[in-house]
């Protein structure tokens, strides 16, 4: 039953953060011209709320990269990791599906107004509230982002997030009540830096789940970046590697037994 509760928490928490976070991107695209800091702030609140809601009965990783780091730190069992990954992916997909159902008619109107035909190569401009792209479609004219640079951006962004989580959850810190808020603010700060380059995924489930919904929601191959397999190398592999690096660096600086259990 404990594992069932943990998986339910991972699903519900990931659902909350994706619905709120991706919803803010949808609002920025379809309804109001939100600035980047507005979207980053909403993501911050979404992450914090998701952790507050679920941490009473779940580890509240809500991110495969965080789960991997916690497995390496022996704060999560290896055998649980695949189930955690699937629960996080399911939560992200469910949120993205619900979001698409909510906005689909307005999104269709937007696509007509902008001359976008869903499924065409350029229709990724209307899929940005689901999976991410590099460079950020709003910054294509001012930024050149290579495949390697995108990998580095996602990897280092996730490194910063996971390393901060390790620091904040050290036993001696004594700040349990505000840790979710601080983690949320960390996500928002990283978004402000990384989003112009890659839209700041930082979470393989948050990217791949909504991307699959977009793929089956009419965008097809346009739901994926144009460089073959870059969705995997940039938005899945790089965050996972960033989390491993964060664990290794933290482990060099702090004792293994300083994490909150």
BAFI-3210 file (N, C-alpha, C; in Angstrom, 3 decimals, decimal comma, padded with zeros to 6 digits):
// residues 261
n [1|2|3|4|5|6|7|8|9|10|11|12|13|14|15|16|17|18|19|20|21|22|23|24|25|26|27|28|29|30|31|32|33|34|35|36|37|38|39|40|41|42|43|44|45|46|47|48|49|50|51|52|53|54|55|56|57|58|59|60|61|62|63|64|65|66|67|68|69|70|71|72|73|74|75|76|77|78|79|80|81|82|83|84|85|86|87|88|89|90|91|92|93|94|95|96|97|98|99|100|101|102|103|104|105|106|107|108|109|110|111|112|113|114|115|116|117|118|119|120|121|122|123|124|125|126|127|128|129|130|131|132|133|134|135|136|137|138|139|140|141|142|143|144|145|146|147|148|149|150|151|152|153|154|155|156|157|158|159|160|161|162|163|164|165|166|167|168|169|170|171|172|173|174|175|176|177|178|179|180|181|182|183|184|185|186|187|188|189|190|191|192|193|194|195|196|197|198|199|200|201|202|203|204|205|206|207|208|209|210|211|212|213|214|215|216|217|218|219|220|221|222|223|224|225|226|227|228|229|230|231|232|233|234|235|236|237|238|239|240|241|242|243|244|245|246|247|248|249|250|251|252|253|254|255|256|257|258|259|260|261]
n.u [000,829|002,023|003,727|001,823|000,639|002,842|003,282|000,855|001,111|003,274|002,118|-000,121|001,139|002,888|000,990|-000,281|001,804|002,422|-000,042|-000,517|001,900|002,336|-000,099|000,227|001,958|000,301|-001,632|-000,030|000,524|-001,997|-003,850|-003,037|-000,338|002,002|004,990|008,288|009,046|006,634|005,602|007,594|007,221|004,666|005,203|006,931|005,149|003,444|005,111|005,816|003,262|002,511|004,355|003,740|001,138|001,512|003,579|003,019|002,372|004,041|007,216|007,503|009,063|008,499|009,731|011,754|014,532|015,104|014,272|016,168|018,530|017,966|017,816|020,481|021,525|020,673|018,183|015,930|014,631|016,207|014,537|012,110|012,282|011,570|008,738|008,177|009,005|007,104|004,734|005,129|005,309|002,737|001,167|001,998|001,173|-001,605|-002,281|-001,516|-003,243|-005,753|-005,411|-005,193|-007,764|-009,215|-008,373|-008,528|-010,370|-010,003|-007,326|-007,374|-008,643|-006,665|-004,623|-005,703|-005,869|-003,161|-002,234|-001,433|-001,157|-002,056|000,192|001,818|005,320|006,016|004,181|004,898|004,988|002,555|002,566|004,044|003,254|003,233|005,402|008,947|011,114|014,132|015,969|013,980|010,849|010,012|012,317|013,793|014,840|016,864|018,578|020,975|020,950|022,704|022,634|024,353|024,692|022,091|021,827|023,713|022,584|020,141|021,170|022,835|020,986|019,286|021,143|021,646|019,114|018,742|021,008|020,494|018,182|019,282|020,864|018,911|017,429|019,043|019,615|020,428|019,470|016,861|014,519|012,068|009,362|009,297|010,642|009,385|008,488|010,920|012,162|010,402|010,832|013,467|013,209|011,810|013,760|015,759|014,364|014,148|016,736|017,365|015,197|015,006|016,704|016,072|013,468|013,473|013,060|013,933|012,987|012,329|009,827|007,939|008,452|008,332|005,869|003,705|004,571|004,050|001,261|000,760|001,742|-000,111|-002,280|-002,587|-000,374|001,656|004,791|005,699|005,572|007,964|011,427|013,314|015,824|016,887|016,110|016,777|014,978|015,250|018,021|018,374|016,192|015,647|017,911|019,993|018,989|018,907|021,613|022,575|021,453|022,779|025,374|024,963|024,438|026,931|028,698|027,581|027,959|030,685|031,092|029,511|028,489|027,133|024,934|023,372|020,927|017,407|015,226]
n.v [-001,216|001,188|001,698|002,061|004,445|006,143|006,120|007,144|009,703|010,638|010,624|012,373|014,717|015,345|015,701|018,045|019,995|020,034|020,674|023,256|024,582|024,135|025,090|027,816|028,521|028,047|030,017|032,263|032,005|031,936|033,766|035,983|038,319|037,243|037,894|036,401|036,161|036,086|033,583|031,959|032,453|031,361|028,672|028,225|028,433|026,339|024,070|024,230|024,015|021,453|019,855|020,472|019,428|016,672|015,694|014,563|011,891|010,853|010,698|012,902|013,451|013,911|014,068|012,406|012,825|013,747|011,526|009,605|010,736|010,552|007,806|007,122|008,336|006,623|007,030|006,199|003,188|001,124|-000,679|000,562|002,594|002,356|002,222|004,678|006,385|005,754|006,515|009,269|009,989|009,279|011,061|013,505|013,190|012,920|015,447|017,066|016,108|016,823|019,599|020,089|019,316|021,340|023,728|023,359|024,269|027,070|027,068|026,059|028,199|030,152|029,009|029,158|031,957|032,578|031,326|028,672|025,275|022,506|019,919|020,406|021,103|023,609|023,916|023,538|025,854|026,188|024,192|024,610|024,766|022,258|019,914|020,811|023,060|023,907|026,630|028,455|029,005|031,692|033,130|032,750|034,477|035,847|034,190|031,629|028,315|025,521|021,910|020,761|022,916|023,148|020,704|021,090|023,273|022,210|020,117|021,443|023,132|021,278|020,089|022,257|022,445|019,878|019,711|021,853|020,884|018,756|020,248|021,772|019,811|018,772|017,419|019,090|021,568|022,413|023,611|022,650|023,383|025,349|024,323|023,217|025,626|026,951|025,198|025,429|028,150|027,954|026,445|028,363|030,404|029,117|028,681|031,310|031,734|029,609|029,116|030,832|029,497|026,681|026,345|025,327|022,535|020,526|018,243|015,070|013,676|015,736|016,858|014,724|013,403|015,401|015,937|013,562|013,615|015,838|014,834|012,777|014,388|015,690|017,056|015,376|014,521|017,097|017,685|017,113|018,137|019,345|018,206|014,925|012,689|014,542|015,298|013,314|013,341|016,000|016,646|014,449|012,647|014,517|016,002|013,791|013,071|015,453|015,321|013,139|014,148|016,210|014,748|013,467|015,639|016,780|014,649|014,633|016,855|016,740|014,618|011,332|010,818|013,036|013,700|014,403|011,960]
n.w [000,000|000,689|-001,482|-003,459|-002,569|-002,803|-005,587|-006,429|-005,398|-006,939|-009,470|-009,139|-008,225|-010,371|-012,315|-011,344|-011,427|-014,168|-015,358|-014,320|-014,977|-017,819|-018,567|-018,046|-020,081|-022,263|-021,827|-022,222|-024,927|-026,210|-025,061|-023,296|-023,433|-021,805|-019,973|-019,803|-017,118|-015,832|-016,595|-015,521|-012,810|-012,388|-012,955|-010,801|-008,626|-009,285|-009,065|-006,323|-005,117|-005,998|-004,627|-001,951|-001,828|-002,141|-000,535|001,916|001,577|-000,291|-001,987|-003,509|-005,811|-008,579|-010,991|-013,222|-013,261|-010,696|-009,224|-010,112|-009,063|-006,321|-006,031|-006,508|-004,269|-002,403|-001,266|-002,366|-003,587|-006,039|-007,379|-007,358|-009,143|-012,011|-011,779|-010,555|-012,617|-014,605|-013,341|-013,068|-015,763|-016,600|-015,099|-016,210|-018,876|-018,543|-017,533|-019,698|-021,667|-020,603|-020,595|-023,363|-024,170|-022,929|-024,169|-026,885|-028,872|-028,834|-029,446|-032,040|-033,330|-032,957|-034,499|-037,058|-037,332|-037,300|-039,513|-039,319|-039,925|-038,334|-037,795|-039,962|-040,700|-039,539|-037,575|-035,007|-033,640|-032,455|-030,682|-028,494|-025,868|-024,933|-025,586|-025,481|-027,399|-029,192|-030,578|-028,127|-029,551|-029,477|-029,555|-031,803|-033,735|-032,533|-031,186|-031,582|-031,252|-030,847|-031,185|-029,274|-027,485|-026,540|-025,185|-023,162|-021,830|-020,826|-019,289|-017,389|-016,215|-014,967|-013,309|-011,538|-010,336|-009,083|-007,435|-005,741|-004,507|-003,044|-001,258|000,076|001,340|003,240|006,466|008,542|007,978|008,772|007,709|006,870|006,370|004,409|002,276|-000,123|-001,359|-001,782|-003,541|-005,696|-006,353|-007,131|-009,486|-011,009|-011,189|-012,662|-015,036|-015,993|-016,847|-018,606|-020,319|-022,698|-024,410|-024,507|-023,685|-021,159|-019,975|-017,989|-016,882|-017,677|-017,773|-017,735|-020,208|-022,181|-021,801|-022,310|-024,907|-026,296|-026,133|-027,737|-030,157|-030,773|-030,779|-033,141|-034,145|-034,935|-036,332|-036,060|-033,437|-032,377|-032,042|-034,895|-035,391|-035,613|-032,999|-031,071|-029,158|-027,319|-026,597|-025,712|-023,965|-022,369|-021,909|-021,256|-018,927|-017,133|-016,997|-015,946|-013,413|-012,323|-012,245|-010,407|-008,079|-007,784|-007,371|-005,065|-003,354|-003,078|-001,545|000,744|003,442|003,053|004,684|005,184|004,147|004,282|005,554]
ca.u [000,000|002,901|004,173|000,675|000,527|003,967|003,042|-000,266|001,661|004,069|001,183|-000,908|002,019|003,328|-000,213|-000,498|002,826|002,325|-001,267|-000,326|003,023|002,031|-001,245|000,711|002,500|-000,861|-002,206|000,870|000,434|-003,341|-004,753|-002,416|001,092|002,774|006,446|008,933|009,071|005,293|005,517|008,503|006,589|003,579|005,853|007,408|004,005|002,947|006,011|005,657|001,948|002,527|005,107|002,960|-000,028|001,825|004,712|002,557|002,228|004,888|008,537|007,338|010,127|007,756|010,715|012,667|015,900|015,182|014,201|017,465|019,490|017,643|018,206|021,937|021,778|020,093|016,963|014,845|015,114|016,349|013,414|010,964|012,524|010,712|007,354|008,146|009,082|005,830|003,725|005,394|004,933|001,280|000,646|002,264|000,306|-002,987|-002,412|-001,449|-004,482|-006,813|-005,149|-005,547|-009,222|-009,726|-008,006|-008,406|-011,141|-009,302|-006,072|-007,697|-008,876|-005,339|-003,879|-006,282|-005,461|-001,721|-001,905|-000,764|-001,890|-001,534|000,824|002,874|006,587|006,086|003,094|005,417|004,726|001,341|002,732|005,059|002,772|003,337|006,829|009,807|011,912|015,291|015,770|012,604|010,268|009,895|013,639|014,505|015,505|017,958|019,441|021,363|021,159|023,094|022,230|025,222|024,368|020,809|022,105|024,414|021,631|019,234|021,936|023,276|019,791|018,848|022,181|021,388|017,898|018,930|021,986|019,783|017,303|020,131|021,255|017,745|016,896|020,013|018,958|020,775|018,940|015,752|013,595|011,140|008,075|009,395|011,433|008,685|008,490|012,269|012,385|009,642|011,534|014,657|012,760|011,513|015,010|016,423|013,587|014,510|018,046|017,470|014,049|015,229|017,474|015,451|012,197|013,726|012,304|014,486|012,177|011,973|008,395|007,224|008,600|007,943|004,441|002,957|004,971|003,279|-000,116|000,753|001,933|-001,390|-003,312|-002,659|000,874|002,508|006,229|005,967|005,657|009,342|012,402|013,663|017,020|016,467|016,406|017,194|014,051|015,804|019,326|018,286|015,162|015,584|019,242|020,767|018,568|019,318|023,049|022,735|021,105|023,879|026,478|024,606|024,676|028,368|029,297|027,108|028,560|032,064|031,120|028,744|028,382|025,976|023,819|022,820|019,641|016,191|014,666]
ca.v [000,000|002,347|001,964|002,612|005,844|006,866|006,266|008,077|011,030|011,033|010,906|013,577|015,873|015,685|016,232|019,423|020,926|020,152|021,398|024,676|025,131|024,162|025,986|029,200|028,718|028,140|031,348|033,231|031,874|032,094|034,740|037,201|038,370|037,156|037,939|035,180|036,073|035,670|032,134|031,360|032,549|030,375|027,370|028,144|028,149|025,009|023,083|024,291|023,476|020,009|019,222|020,613|018,546|015,242|015,240|013,821|010,462|010,523|011,332|014,160|013,708|014,539|014,318|011,261|013,217|013,781|010,135|008,982|011,259|010,010|006,394|007,111|008,731|005,570|007,509|005,547|001,884|000,951|-001,426|001,455|003,652|002,269|002,551|006,121|007,002|005,567|007,339|010,661|010,149|009,219|012,328|014,552|012,963|013,208|016,901|017,621|015,739|017,675|020,950|020,125|019,298|022,628|024,866|022,950|025,127|028,351|026,808|025,959|029,568|030,785|028,456|029,753|033,367|032,666|030,582|027,434|024,038|021,528|018,770|020,895|021,268|024,846|023,981|023,464|027,141|026,062|023,039|024,966|024,594|020,842|019,623|021,985|023,160|024,793|027,604|028,800|029,623|033,133|033,753|032,195|035,505|036,487|033,183|030,441|027,273|024,253|020,706|020,634|023,978|022,796|019,635|021,680|024,111|021,355|019,376|022,310|023,586|020,199|020,002|023,306|022,096|018,706|020,067|022,691|020,004|018,087|021,216|022,172|018,686|018,313|017,342|020,159|022,863|022,787|024,533|021,746|023,966|026,199|023,672|023,201|026,957|027,245|024,389|026,076|029,369|027,517|026,127|029,618|031,105|028,404|028,958|032,638|031,662|028,562|029,070|031,380|028,557|025,366|026,378|024,853|021,345|020,141|017,144|014,214|013,351|016,956|017,087|013,633|013,134|016,346|015,816|012,455|014,087|016,689|013,970|012,133|015,416|016,282|017,651|014,361|014,720|018,490|017,768|016,822|019,019|018,936|017,364|013,582|012,196|015,594|015,308|012,380|013,776|017,298|016,776|013,260|012,212|015,596|016,172|012,641|013,209|016,574|014,881|012,284|015,051|016,905|013,805|013,239|016,836|016,871|013,564|015,027|017,977|016,463|013,220|010,644|010,671|014,328|013,946|014,128|010,643]
ca.w [000,000|000,715|-002,847|-004,181|-002,168|-003,387|-007,015|-006,567|-005,164|-008,100|-010,570|-008,830|-008,163|-011,723|-012,966|-010,900|-011,911|-015,627|-015,695|-014,013|-015,728|-019,258|-018,717|-018,115|-021,434|-023,149|-021,636|-022,859|-026,384|-026,757|-024,472|-022,779|-023,752|-020,574|-020,069|-019,343|-015,656|-015,406|-016,776|-014,544|-011,489|-012,323|-012,810|-009,420|-007,763|-009,609|-008,469|-004,866|-004,766|-006,225|-003,541|-000,720|-001,884|-002,166|000,277|003,076|001,291|-001,429|-001,981|-004,251|-006,776|-009,676|-012,053|-013,295|-012,926|-009,233|-008,777|-010,371|-008,089|-005,009|-006,066|-006,327|-002,877|-001,559|-000,630|-003,110|-004,025|-007,479|-007,941|-007,472|-010,120|-013,202|-011,437|-010,376|-013,945|-015,290|-012,668|-013,434|-017,165|-016,674|-014,588|-017,194|-020,038|-018,159|-017,449|-021,043|-022,367|-020,087|-021,089|-024,781|-024,255|-022,468|-025,030|-028,283|-029,787|-028,918|-030,138|-033,465|-033,785|-033,002|-035,635|-038,272|-037,379|-037,550|-040,716|-038,932|-040,171|-037,371|-038,423|-040,846|-039,982|-038,759|-036,601|-033,639|-032,994|-031,642|-029,800|-027,503|-024,490|-024,621|-025,546|-025,684|-028,610|-029,095|-029,492|-027,819|-030,742|-029,341|-029,596|-032,951|-034,527|-031,811|-030,588|-032,320|-030,246|-031,455|-030,467|-028,110|-026,523|-025,917|-024,220|-022,023|-021,100|-020,065|-018,300|-016,302|-015,507|-014,090|-012,275|-010,543|-009,609|-008,224|-006,410|-004,776|-003,728|-002,063|-000,230|000,867|002,110|004,234|007,767|009,459|007,546|009,644|007,028|006,174|005,989|003,212|001,233|-001,416|-001,949|-002,248|-004,745|-006,757|-006,753|-007,865|-010,845|-011,694|-011,487|-013,755|-016,243|-016,480|-017,493|-019,619|-021,231|-024,038|-025,224|-024,690|-022,965|-019,789|-019,593|-016,690|-016,352|-018,816|-017,803|-018,094|-021,644|-023,066|-021,677|-023,133|-026,317|-026,846|-026,297|-028,927|-031,324|-031,079|-030,838|-034,469|-034,608|-035,548|-036,182|-035,702|-031,982|-032,007|-032,678|-036,259|-035,371|-035,194|-031,661|-030,142|-028,028|-026,346|-026,097|-025,038|-022,930|-021,519|-021,502|-020,616|-017,531|-016,328|-016,763|-015,032|-012,054|-011,869|-011,913|-009,165|-006,980|-007,615|-006,777|-003,685|-002,577|-002,799|-000,611|001,950|003,810|002,476|005,606|005,552|003,506|005,049|005,213]
c.u [000,856|003,368|003,041|000,494|001,642|003,732|001,879|000,227|002,473|003,165|000,442|-000,030|002,493|002,169|-000,408|000,521|002,757|001,077|-001,093|000,771|002,744|000,819|-000,819|001,298|001,355|-001,513|-001,359|000,753|-000,936|-004,096|-004,098|-000,921|001,946|004,267|007,015|008,884|007,695|005,169|006,397|007,891|005,470|004,151|006,348|006,285|003,449|003,798|005,836|004,337|001,925|003,254|004,323|001,793|000,354|002,864|004,288|002,452|003,107|006,245|008,528|008,544|009,567|008,618|011,652|014,106|016,103|015,141|015,543|018,499|019,241|017,934|019,710|022,314|021,208|018,905|015,724|015,412|015,162|015,104|012,164|011,087|011,669|009,260|007,197|008,135|007,736|004,732|003,897|004,989|003,419|000,652|000,819|001,360|-001,142|-003,228|-002,424|-002,711|-005,639|-006,640|-005,551|-007,061|-009,811|-009,509|-008,121|-009,170|-010,475|-007,974|-006,289|-007,943|-007,561|-004,565|-004,404|-005,818|-003,997|-001,289|-001,148|-001,670|-001,280|-001,024|001,881|004,153|006,646|004,997|003,586|005,214|003,445|001,412|003,654|004,563|002,788|004,811|007,644|010,611|013,107|015,654|014,280|011,993|010,078|011,203|014,455|015,319|016,714|018,926|019,729|021,723|021,459|022,575|023,043|024,892|023,052|021,000|022,763|023,445|020,701|019,967|022,341|022,086|019,295|019,864|021,904|020,172|018,149|019,942|021,331|018,851|018,111|020,502|020,070|017,231|017,930|019,387|019,219|020,156|017,756|014,753|012,517|009,916|008,143|010,213|010,679|008,682|009,864|012,618|011,639|010,328|012,821|014,310|012,488|012,769|015,743|015,694|013,980|015,829|018,027|016,378|014,285|015,950|016,697|014,046|012,283|012,827|012,667|013,841|011,725|010,488|007,585|007,324|007,964|006,460|003,595|003,316|004,215|001,824|-000,217|000,880|000,609|-002,544|-003,360|-001,364|001,801|003,979|006,597|006,023|007,071|010,290|012,867|014,902|016,642|016,993|016,854|016,220|014,582|017,107|019,225|017,382|014,996|016,972|020,002|020,306|018,980|020,809|023,334|022,443|022,191|025,073|026,203|024,832|026,163|029,043|028,870|027,797|030,022|032,149|030,464|028,700|027,102|024,757|023,180|021,470|018,497|015,647|013,170]
c.v [001,256|002,711|002,561|004,092|006,687|007,129|007,214|009,514|011,523|011,405|012,219|014,819|016,305|016,246|017,707|020,364|021,103|020,930|022,897|025,282|025,230|025,042|027,433|029,508|028,860|029,508|032,400|033,198|032,315|033,332|036,061|037,176|038,376|037,251|036,636|035,054|035,715|034,137|031,421|031,371|031,524|028,961|027,178|027,757|026,756|023,914|023,048|023,671|021,963|019,280|019,303|019,623|017,096|014,789|014,489|012,326|010,008|011,183|012,660|014,471|014,470|014,767|013,115|011,601|013,265|012,359|009,440|009,441|010,675|008,512|006,277|007,456|007,736|006,066|007,027|004,241|001,791|000,303|-000,567|002,431|003,524|002,645|004,052|006,828|006,924|006,417|008,812|010,925|010,153|010,517|013,457|014,413|013,302|014,716|017,526|017,311|016,620|019,108|021,080|020,126|020,668|023,735|024,562|023,860|026,495|028,199|026,700|027,340|030,321|030,306|029,018|031,194|033,528|031,906|029,297|026,253|022,952|020,288|019,159|021,113|022,505|024,933|023,776|024,780|027,100|024,872|023,348|024,856|023,134|020,452|020,873|021,886|024,072|025,317|027,811|029,499|031,128|033,871|033,297|033,233|036,121|035,481|032,065|029,373|025,960|023,095|020,566|021,679|023,682|021,694|020,196|022,503|023,268|020,586|020,237|022,872|022,542|019,957|021,012|022,965|020,967|018,998|020,925|021,860|019,261|019,027|021,535|021,051|018,084|018,404|018,561|021,502|023,334|023,746|023,750|022,450|024,800|025,570|023,612|024,561|027,302|026,436|025,001|027,330|029,045|027,177|027,402|030,370|030,447|028,650|030,308|032,619|030,754|028,623|029,714|030,414|027,282|025,270|025,758|023,694|020,879|018,895|016,263|013,882|014,557|017,228|015,971|013,325|014,085|016,257|014,678|012,848|014,968|015,850|013,339|013,133|016,157|016,861|016,643|014,653|016,149|018,687|017,521|017,807|018,462|018,047|015,978|013,210|013,274|015,731|014,405|012,901|015,055|017,231|015,542|012,896|013,298|015,895|015,010|012,706|014,365|016,183|013,985|013,138|015,786|016,005|013,630|014,431|016,976|015,832|013,847|016,072|017,679|014,972|012,627|010,667|011,991|014,621|013,681|012,764|010,776]
c.w [000,000|-000,683|-003,670|-003,849|-002,793|-004,873|-007,281|-006,370|-006,343|-009,281|-010,324|-008,841|-009,536|-012,532|-012,618|-011,515|-013,426|-016,024|-015,457|-014,873|-017,217|-019,532|-018,806|-019,481|-022,433|-023,045|-022,350|-024,381|-026,906|-026,283|-024,071|-023,073|-022,485|-020,872|-019,517|-017,823|-015,103|-015,469|-015,752|-013,146|-011,345|-012,197|-011,381|-008,479|-008,017|-008,988|-006,951|-004,430|-004,917|-005,102|-002,234|-000,690|-001,639|-001,157|001,537|002,833|000,132|-001,246|-002,717|-005,128|-007,984|-010,916|-012,088|-012,949|-011,418|-008,678|-008,960|-009,345|-006,709|-004,926|-005,841|-004,892|-001,878|-000,730|-001,376|-003,636|-005,545|-008,098|-008,090|-008,642|-011,388|-012,922|-011,214|-011,724|-014,656|-014,662|-013,028|-014,884|-017,323|-016,185|-015,572|-018,411|-019,721|-018,102|-018,834|-021,841|-021,915|-020,589|-022,553|-024,958|-023,903|-023,501|-026,511|-029,242|-029,940|-029,640|-031,637|-034,057|-033,928|-034,226|-036,949|-038,426|-037,748|-038,808|-040,449|-039,215|-039,303|-038,092|-039,431|-040,045|-039,095|-037,685|-035,170|-032,903|-032,158|-030,697|-028,633|-026,063|-024,064|-024,519|-025,834|-026,972|-028,361|-030,489|-029,240|-029,033|-030,660|-029,469|-030,802|-033,711|-033,834|-031,194|-031,575|-031,289|-030,956|-030,606|-029,184|-027,051|-025,807|-024,875|-022,967|-021,173|-020,244|-018,969|-017,115|-015,520|-014,532|-012,983|-011,164|-009,695|-008,619|-007,117|-005,326|-003,909|-002,667|-000,921|000,686|001,758|003,046|005,623|008,636|009,102|008,388|009,023|006,281|005,620|004,719|002,096|-000,102|-002,112|-002,505|-003,493|-005,926|-007,262|-007,509|-009,305|-011,626|-012,085|-012,649|-015,073|-016,835|-017,254|-018,715|-020,681|-022,596|-024,980|-025,536|-024,123|-021,571|-019,397|-018,200|-016,107|-017,518|-018,910|-018,234|-019,591|-022,473|-022,990|-022,512|-024,615|-026,997|-027,071|-027,533|-030,197|-031,745|-031,162|-032,160|-035,003|-035,272|-035,299|-035,826|-034,195|-031,476|-032,684|-034,009|-036,318|-034,843|-033,810|-030,682|-028,979|-026,927|-025,751|-025,280|-023,819|-022,038|-020,998|-020,748|-019,188|-016,630|-016,009|-015,810|-013,599|-011,479|-011,451|-010,608|-007,964|-006,718|-006,951|-005,326|-002,803|-002,249|-001,690|000,724|002,219|003,242|003,376|005,984|004,927|004,474|004,617|004,973]
res [x|x|x|x|x|x|x|x|x|x|x|x|x|x|x|x|x|x|x|x|x|x|x|x|x|x|x|x|x|x|x|x|x|x|x|x|x|x|x|x|x|x|x|x|x|x|x|x|x|x|x|x|x|x|x|x|x|x|x|x|x|x|x|x|x|x|x|x|x|x|x|x|x|x|x|x|x|x|x|x|x|x|x|x|x|x|x|x|x|x|x|x|x|x|x|x|x|x|x|x|x|x|x|x|x|x|x|x|x|x|x|x|x|x|x|x|x|x|x|x|x|x|x|x|x|x|x|x|x|x|x|x|x|x|x|x|x|x|x|x|x|x|x|x|x|x|x|x|x|x|x|x|x|x|x|x|x|x|x|x|x|x|x|x|x|x|x|x|x|x|x|x|x|x|x|x|x|x|x|x|x|x|x|x|x|x|x|x|x|x|x|x|x|x|x|x|x|x|x|x|x|x|x|x|x|x|x|x|x|x|x|x|x|x|x|x|x|x|x|x|x|x|x|x|x|x|x|x|x|x|x|x|x|x|x|x|x|x|x|x|x|x|x|x|x|x|x|x|x|x|x|x|x|x|x|x|x|x|x|x|x]
***
